Amino acid sequence: MFARIYQPAPNAMQSGRANTRHWVLEFPKGGTRTIDPLTGTYRSTDVTGQLDLKFDTMEAAVAYAKARNIPHKVIAPKAVKRIHRSYSDNFAYDRKQPWTH
């Protein structure tokens, strides 16, 4: 299994871009998962499946993976299409979409 290096996508429900500038090194989920008889939740002996490392640049994440002989795969970020509008555009006379209120 390969570790993934990617840049997280922004939240679809928010217009902000917080926490999307960094790169994440995510280890594969591995090991055997068993059910804890007391709580009924899953438990695992593999700690790296719960670990995500954050880096400022993609090059830093790749250098970290190469220095520790971690097989990795870099996933390119997808471009986000943004429509820039102001509040006053909702009331424009030549509005392209009809107002349904």
C-alpha positions, 0 to 999 in steps of 0.5 A: 500500500502507498501513503497518499500525499495530497492537498485537501479540498475546501469544504463545499459548505463554506466559501473560506479557504482555511486549512487548504494551503498545506499538504497532507501525508496520509498513511494507509489504513492497515492492520487487523481491526477487532471489535472491543467487547466492552465498548463495541467500537473497533480497535487496531494495533496499527497506529500509522492508520490514525496518523496524518502529517501536515507539510507546508509544501509538496516537496517537503512531504515527498522529501519526508517520505523518501527519507524514511523509505515510505512508498508514496503516491502524489495526488494533484489538487483539483482546480476549484471553480469559484463564482465571484459575486457581490450581494448587490448582484442578487438584485441586478436588473439584468440578472441571468437567473430568475429570482424565485421569491 
